[in-house]
Amino acid sequence: MDSNENDTKHTFPHVYKLPQFPETLRLALASQDASAFKLRTYYRNILISSIYDDLTRSYNLWYVKEKRVLL
């Protein structure tokens, strides 16, 4: 692993803190209306995408570098 990779990525924390969500999603969560998050809804997609993006960008999860596969 290059030292540059370590500089740009964080180690995964023991307790994961959720990322900042868009305002529309925060309002939907605050309303506590479970129907807004049923299968294939707009808010559910935003929630999953926000968490997935944070995990892949901040912690480099799910993506394996080509160099590591070729080792």
CORCORCOR-V132859 format. One record per backbone hydrogen bond with DSSP energy under -1.0 kcal/mol. NH is the residue of the N-H (numbers start at 1). CO is the residue of the C=O. Records with the same first field share a line. If there is no record, write none. Layout:
# CORCORCOR-V132859
NH=CO + CO
This chain:
# CORCORCOR-V132859
6=2
7=3
8=4
9=5
10=58
26=22
27=23
28=24
29=25
30=26
31=27
32=29
36=33
37=34
38=35
41=38
45=41
46=42
47=43
48=44
49=45
50=46
51=47
52=48
53=49
54=50
55=51
56=52
57=53
58=54
59=55
61=55
69=65
70=66
